[in-house]
Amino acid sequence: MTEPVQTGTILDQIVADKREELEQRLKDEPVEALKRRIPVLDEQWSLTQAILEGPRGPHAGGKRVQLIAEIKKASPSKGRLVAVLEHRAMARTYTIGGAAGISVVTERKHFMGEVQWLLDARMSMQGYYPGGRPAMLRKDFLFDPYHIWEARAYGADAVLLIAAILEDAQLNDLIDQARDLEMEALVEVHDEAQVERALVAGADLIGINNRDLHTFDVDLGTTERLRKLVPDDKVVVSESGIRGLEDVERLAESGIHAVLVGEALITAKDVRDKMREFVL
């Protein structure tokens, strides 16, 4: 079993719990069982292509800034965001609203997610919008090759890899494994050193997280500062603390390609109306 990096933040506890979960998952559903799931899925869909060219759903078309809309029930900083999360219905709403990608938070203990939600959402999209669904991103605290197999088997087109919890060799290997399984890796960074590590590892999708892992404070200036370090041939996604149109317009000035938004959509009274604030 691969060991993650200690960060001195809340990530350590989350990953420790994830390690315990992994031990059980390896027993409950070995890799060979995961492999048998894959043939029932439709074709893979590139998150990069969806961001650069626009989603294939009902509202296809290129935009200056695209939206990755997130399905998330809770967070360590805010607790439960919604009493009942209808993940299939939410995925359909996001598709109709023109999301280029749907991020599904699958971590169980701290975010109240389920990996099954990823598959449920994808299969729902296959039924409602054959050939026209958004790209599916598994957002979790992934550090072991098993996690990448699991993501593929449960319907991910892309996986989030958090640079802070991965050694260089781990990051390289997981990016390569994702590619071998026809997925992309969105590599999440929080500071200048992690940007450099992500680029050396060959990441093509860079996610800049605006949240300080020590304080939970959010500063959109993080994206503005780190975006300057990312070459123009990479696709850049800004994550965390993005509340509405004013934030997106500010971030667009730095040259990002997409925003990843969860809480502001999950808690919105009219989700489709709120989505319009995040696409320029």
Secondary structure, 3 states (H helix, E strand, C coil): CCCCCCCCCCHHHHHHHHHHHHHHHHHHCCHHHHHHHHHHCCCCCCHHHHHHHCCCCCCCCCCCCEEEEEECCEECCCEECCCCCCHHHHHHHHHHCCCCEEEEECCCCCCCCCHHHHHHHHHHHHHHCCCCCCEEEEECCCCCHHHHHHHHHCCCCEEEEEHHHCCHHHHHHHHHHHHHCCCEEEEEECCHHHHHHHHHCCCCEEEEECECCCCCCECCHHHHHHHCCCCCCCEEEEECCCCCHHHHHHHHCCCCCEEEECHHHHCCCCHHHHHHHHCC
